[in-house]
Amino acid sequence: MQQLAIFGGTFDPVHWGHLLIAETALHQVPVEQIIWVPSLNPPHKQAVAFQHRLEMLKLATKDNPAFTVSLIEVNTPETSYAINTLIDLAADYPNTHWYWIVGLDTFQTLPRWHRRHELTQMCDWLIAPRLLGGENIAQSELICKQVEHQLRNQSIIIDWQLLHIPLVGVSSSLIRQLIRERQSIRYLVAEPVRVYIAAHNLYAK
Ligand code: ATP
């Protein structure tokens, strides 16, 4: 049975934190492929056009043969939910053990996800610790255990592990803010992504 990981996100834009998380999952678990799934209509966010986010994701991931960018959410008529994505991907990749990659902040919202009972039966969770305000890895683990406990109260048992990555404070919001303030984003995103953003004048206002 093959092992694949889904990495969903808005990727507005994709940054080094995302790439580091995906690369770590490849080696730590190990999984054979990371399937990057840019959301078409993120449930809680406003984002630049899907085509721009997709193009930047392709540019950032093209050098890594274990990275695949999925267009699965293009066929999602309205809001994209994880459960729909996983059901669709499972049909395309039979005989697969699935992992879902999330940052710690996203993982904390799992107890409220749409159709979480079904979703959590279909995949295990790889959690990237995230600097949310001074946490260290031990605190990240504690937060994960709290989420696990909340889910258990809903009769949901999950399988999860923390990814061992250096805590990275970079976020897409930070990148957007730096661009608005006309500061440099070099080394915070892959170079072709930086060039793409400049060429299309993205996030400038
Ligand atoms: P924004 O700042 O706009 O909220 P983001 O940087 O969180 O964006 P997303 O595309 O929303 O980027 O993130 C996709 C996934 O990657 C989410 O699960 C998020 O928690 C995780 N993630 C993003 N950046 C980091 C980081 N620096 N460390 C750990 N996890 C991260």
Residues whose N, C-alpha, C, O or C-beta is under 5 A from the ligand:
A	BS01	ATP	G8 G9 T10 F11 D12 G17 H18 I101 V102 G103 L104 D105 T106 A128 P129 R130 V168 G169 V170 S171 S172 S173 L174
